[in-house]
Amino acid sequence: MKKMPKWTIVSAILAAALGLSACDVEKKEEGRMPDVDVDVKEGKLPDYDVDAPDVDVKTEKKTITVPDVDVETEKKTINVPDVDVDMPKDDNAVGEPEETER
C-alpha cells in the first residue's frame, strides 16, 4: 500500500476544519417539545444465565528478531493550498468586524 504524502493529509485536515468553521449560525425561533400523555406498564428484561470462560492474561519475556530501520529525510519545496475565506456579514454586530491575520 502506497503511503500518502504529509501535505495531502494536512490539506484534508485544513479543508475539514475550514468547512466546519466557515458558516454563521443564528437561531431564529425557539423550539419546544410536543405535549404527550403516555400511560404504560413497566417492562422486564429477559433473564440470562451466562457461563463465561475464565481468561488469565500474563506476560513473558521472549527474544525475537526485529528490523533495524534508519530513515533519512530531505527538504523539498512543494505546492500547498492557500485559502482565503470571506465570512458572512453579521447584521447584529456592533462596530466593524475584527480583522484576523493568518
BAKOLNU-184220 format. One line per 5 residues: number of its first residue (from 1); for each residue z, y, x of C-alpha. Coordinates in nm, 3 decimals, m for minus. Example, Ala and Ser with C-alpha at 12.3 -4.5 7.8 and 13.67 -1.06 7.14 Angstrom:
2
1> 0.780,m0.450,1.230 | 0.714,m0.106,1.367 $
***
This chain:
102
1> 0.000,0.000,0.000 | m0.100,0.340,0.142 | 0.181,0.591,0.191 | 0.144,0.928,0.011 | 0.145,1.241,0.231 $
6> 0.460,1.454,0.211 | 0.271,1.761,0.088 | 0.145,1.566,m0.215 | 0.499,1.473,m0.314 | 0.626,1.828,m0.255 $
11> 0.336,1.970,m0.460 | 0.412,1.734,m0.750 | 0.780,1.830,m0.749 | 0.691,2.201,m0.731 | 0.446,2.170,m1.022 $
16> 0.703,1.984,m1.235 | 0.976,2.240,m1.163 | 0.737,2.526,m1.235 | 0.628,2.371,m1.563 | 0.987,2.334,m1.677 $
21> 1.094,2.686,m1.580 | 0.787,2.888,m1.679 | 0.849,2.920,m2.051 | 1.070,3.155,m2.250 | 1.252,3.000,m2.548 $
26> 1.416,3.212,m2.816 | 1.598,3.075,m3.122 | 1.452,3.239,m3.435 | 1.668,3.076,m3.705 | 1.999,2.886,m3.727 $
31> 1.977,2.516,m3.806 | 2.206,2.318,m4.035 | 2.289,1.958,m4.112 | 2.191,1.815,m4.452 | 2.463,1.762,m4.714 $
36> 2.508,1.389,m4.771 | 2.764,1.183,m4.964 | 2.796,0.830,m4.829 | 3.026,0.559,m4.967 | 3.023,0.243,m4.754 $
41> 3.249,m0.053,m4.672 | 3.336,m0.111,m4.309 | 3.136,m0.379,m4.136 | 3.232,m0.654,m3.892 | 3.059,m0.755,m3.572 $
46> 2.989,m1.127,m3.520 | 3.239,m1.322,m3.312 | 3.106,m1.491,m2.995 | 3.263,m1.742,m2.758 | 3.104,m1.691,m2.417 $
51> 3.169,m1.919,m2.121 | 3.053,m1.716,m1.821 | 3.025,m1.862,m1.471 | 3.283,m1.770,m1.206 | 3.098,m1.584,m0.927 $
56> 3.253,m1.517,m0.585 | 3.068,m1.272,m0.359 | 3.158,m1.272,0.010 | 3.002,m1.153,0.334 | 2.949,m1.336,0.656 $
61> 2.809,m1.231,0.994 | 2.470,m1.369,1.096 | 2.235,m1.278,1.378 | 1.878,m1.209,1.265 | 1.567,m1.064,1.427 $
66> 1.472,m0.715,1.306 | 1.182,m0.491,1.414 | 1.243,m0.202,1.654 | 1.023,0.083,1.529 | 0.950,0.403,1.720 $
71> 0.797,0.685,1.517 | 0.603,0.968,1.674 | 0.540,1.292,1.485 | 0.297,1.574,1.538 | 0.242,1.913,1.375 $
76> m0.071,1.968,1.166 | m0.196,2.262,0.962 | m0.277,2.166,0.603 | m0.361,2.348,0.277 | m0.067,2.376,0.039 $
81> m0.059,2.521,m0.314 | 0.016,2.891,m0.362 | 0.122,2.951,m0.723 | 0.172,3.287,m0.900 | 0.344,3.287,m1.238 $
86> 0.340,3.576,m1.486 | 0.641,3.536,m1.716 | 0.600,3.640,m2.082 | 0.727,3.985,m2.173 | 1.075,3.984,m2.332 $
91> 1.073,4.226,m2.627 | 1.455,4.228,m2.644 | 1.509,4.313,m2.277 | 1.685,4.634,m2.181 | 1.516,4.823,m1.896 $
96> 1.249,4.687,m1.667 | 1.233,4.315,m1.580 | 1.361,4.222,m1.236 | 1.107,4.151,m0.966 | 1.157,3.820,m0.785 $
101> 1.048,3.751,m0.431 | 0.904,3.423,m0.317 $
***
